[in-house]
Amino acid sequence: MKIVKEAKTFDQVNTEVLIVGVQKNCDHIEGWKDFVSFYGESVEDWIRTCDIDTDRKKLTKLPYTGQNGQLKRVLFVGLGDTKTLTENELRETFGIVGKQLRALKVNEVSIWLESFTANPIDEETIAFLFAEGAGLGFYQTPNYKTTSNEVDVYMDTVHFVTNGDIDEIAAAYEVGKIYAESVNEARNLVNLPPNLLTATELGHYAEKLAKQYDFEIEILTKTELEELGMGGILSVNKGSVEEPRLITIKYQATEKWEDVIGLVGKGVTYDTGGYSIKTKTGMVGMKGDMGGAAAVLGAMKIIGEVRPNKNVVAVIGSTDNMISGEAFKPDDVITMYSGKTVEVLNTDAEGRLVLADAVTYAKQQGANYLIDVATLTGGVITALGFDKTGSLTNNEEFFDAFIESSIETGEFVWGMPLTEKDKKRIRKSDVADLNNSPGSDGHMIFGGGFVGEFVEETPWIHLDIAGTSNASNAHDLGPKGATGVMVRTLATFVERLGEQNN
């Protein structure tokens, strides 16, 4: 996407569409009178008569009939009462704008930044939110239909009508664009059919990402996992003809490999449930069971672009969970990479087995703090619905800092309790150190708590995105399907940590 680093006046707008924010009373907006002179005094009458809708998230598309021959239309964006307008609401509003621009097949747009200002949202923040929100809203789920010959479009070029510092504005826009593109890549991964995205292919994607950003990368094959004794990943993989992979990416920002944050993603590319098989309807959509891996890879893409001053190790355990004569089964006892033994009570509680080996490996790679991300349990949906990510932690200070980043990105995270009674149930087994499924009650807590047994004393946050990783309907920031949830929050958190080191 091109950014025109030249502040435009209204008379200089040479794009098909000009985007303008409106509210009930626009007189206080810097440059409003100039816009009225440019567009025509009727605009104020249309606002008064509600022909231009000023309610928040409402769009009004009107033609431009003035002397500027290149400008075809103005897209008026309702902001409501800007005294209560939040950054997240503005981001979502721009998501709706992105959808409209795609519908209009617009490749080049102009936006009047001052018309969107609301204390304390300045021009640089508006540029960032526009790039992020519109980029997310512009996204379209890939498909494999043979009947469509429609040419794809993208918002290629953006011009700014502003009195602000154009270099600062362009830089902010660039970062917002990076955030949107990284989320959209994560969405693409999750939306890929499972016959196209195997653990091997996920490894190939990670290799390309590492090469692009000069990351250190290691991908362990099945033979190497067997040599290390990674019983969690290998047990889940036993029923499959596809090999598993353990993907490790390192971004070293400081001279010494210290104070490292570990991002661990569940990369189960398809989950049948194994012998604890899912229903035929419950199995549909399980191509998205690698949403945690996609979130980690999306965050690493942002990290590669913005280069924060924070060391990061990303570890992804990847396999599918299939059924065959070789598949693991209830009553099996397996030995994990850490040496702990686990009684398998439910083969559909496989993600925690993969994550347990991955967090153990992340600690060995120097992670001093851990965040794991996984589409782990249906229990989190029962507890919190589809719009909230559930979480567990063993360190409230670490968690509080993370929550600040989730509030900034508008990705809702809610902490759940993990008590000593919960831990005792996870440790209850007549034949092993742990069991992988203490019960359906508190399922989300038991799933994350199982991973916590391998984290031990390392400061840790568990994020269960089973509800938030997929949208059953279109929403402000995108279509139905993969959401790319937690990409932005993980990256923002790492950026914040890097700022503390400067």
FENZILIN-V286288 format. One record per residue. PSI is psi as a letter, one per 40 degrees, with the letter a starting at -180 (NA if undefined). OMEGA is omega as a letter, one per 20 degrees, with the letter a starting at -180 (999 if undefined). Layout:
# FENZILIN-V286288
psi=<PSI;PSI>
omega=<OMEGA;OMEGA>
This chain:
# FENZILIN-V286288
psi=<h;i;h;h;f;h;h;i;i;d;e;e;h;f;i;d;h;h;h;h;h;i;i;d;h;e;d;e;h;h;e;d;d;d;d;d;d;d;d;i;e;d;d;d;d;d;d;d;e;e;d;h;h;e;i;h;e;h;i;h;h;i;i;h;e;a;e;h;d;d;h;d;i;h;h;h;h;h;e;a;h;e;d;e;h;i;d;d;d;d;d;d;d;d;d;d;d;d;d;d;d;d;d;e;f;h;d;h;i;i;h;h;d;d;e;e;h;h;h;f;h;a;d;d;d;d;d;d;d;d;d;d;d;d;d;d;d;d;i;h;h;i;i;f;i;e;e;h;f;h;h;i;i;i;g;d;h;h;i;h;h;i;e;i;h;d;d;d;d;d;d;d;d;d;d;d;d;d;d;d;d;d;d;d;d;d;d;d;d;d;e;h;i;d;e;d;g;i;d;d;d;d;d;d;d;d;d;d;d;d;d;d;e;f;i;h;i;h;h;h;i;d;d;d;d;d;d;e;f;g;d;d;d;d;d;d;e;d;e;i;e;h;i;i;i;h;h;h;h;h;h;h;d;i;d;i;g;i;f;h;h;h;h;h;h;h;f;h;d;h;h;e;e;a;d;g;i;i;i;d;d;d;d;h;e;e;d;e;e;f;d;d;d;d;d;d;d;d;d;d;d;d;d;d;d;e;g;i;g;h;h;h;h;h;h;h;h;h;i;i;g;i;h;a;e;e;i;i;i;i;e;i;h;i;h;i;d;e;e;i;i;h;h;h;e;h;e;e;f;d;d;d;d;d;d;d;d;d;d;d;d;d;d;d;e;e;h;e;i;h;h;i;h;i;g;d;i;e;d;d;d;d;d;e;a;e;e;h;h;i;i;i;i;e;h;d;d;d;d;d;d;d;d;d;d;d;d;d;e;e;h;h;h;h;h;i;i;h;i;d;d;d;d;d;d;d;e;h;i;e;e;i;d;i;i;e;g;e;i;d;h;f;d;d;d;d;d;d;d;d;d;d;d;d;d;b;e;h;h;i;h;h;h;h;f;d;d;e;e;h;h;e;i;i;i;d;e;i;i;i;a;h;d;f;i;e;d;d;d;d;d;d;d;d;d;d;d;d;d;d;e;NA>
omega=<a;r;r;a;r;a;a;r;a;a;a;a;a;r;a;a;r;a;a;r;a;r;a;r;a;a;a;a;r;r;a;a;r;r;r;r;a;a;a;a;r;a;a;r;a;r;r;a;r;r;r;a;a;r;a;r;r;a;r;a;a;r;r;a;a;a;r;a;a;a;a;a;r;r;r;a;a;a;a;r;a;r;a;a;r;r;a;r;r;r;a;r;r;r;r;r;r;r;r;r;r;r;r;a;a;r;a;a;r;r;r;a;a;a;r;a;r;a;j;a;a;a;r;r;r;r;r;a;r;r;a;a;a;r;r;r;a;a;r;a;r;r;a;r;a;a;a;r;a;a;r;a;r;a;a;a;r;r;a;r;a;r;a;r;a;r;r;r;a;r;r;r;a;r;r;r;r;r;a;a;a;r;a;r;r;r;r;r;a;a;a;r;a;r;r;r;r;r;r;a;r;r;r;r;a;r;r;r;a;r;a;a;r;r;r;a;r;r;a;r;a;a;a;r;r;r;r;a;r;a;r;a;a;r;r;a;a;a;a;r;r;r;r;r;r;a;r;r;r;r;a;a;a;a;a;r;a;a;a;r;a;r;a;a;r;a;r;a;r;a;r;a;a;a;r;a;r;r;a;r;r;a;r;a;a;r;a;a;r;a;r;r;r;r;r;r;r;r;r;r;r;r;r;r;a;r;r;a;a;r;a;r;r;a;a;r;a;r;r;a;a;a;r;r;a;a;r;a;r;a;r;r;a;r;a;r;a;a;r;r;a;r;a;r;a;r;r;r;a;a;a;r;r;a;a;r;a;r;r;r;r;r;r;r;r;a;r;r;a;r;r;a;a;r;a;a;r;a;a;r;r;a;a;a;a;a;a;r;r;a;r;r;r;a;a;r;r;a;a;r;r;a;r;r;r;r;r;a;a;r;a;r;a;a;r;a;r;a;r;r;r;a;r;r;r;a;a;r;r;a;a;r;a;r;a;a;a;a;a;r;a;a;a;a;r;r;r;a;r;r;r;r;a;r;a;a;r;r;a;r;r;a;r;a;a;r;a;a;a;r;a;r;r;a;a;a;r;r;r;a;a;a;a;a;r;r;a;a;r;a;r;r;r;r;r;r;r;r;r;a;a;999>
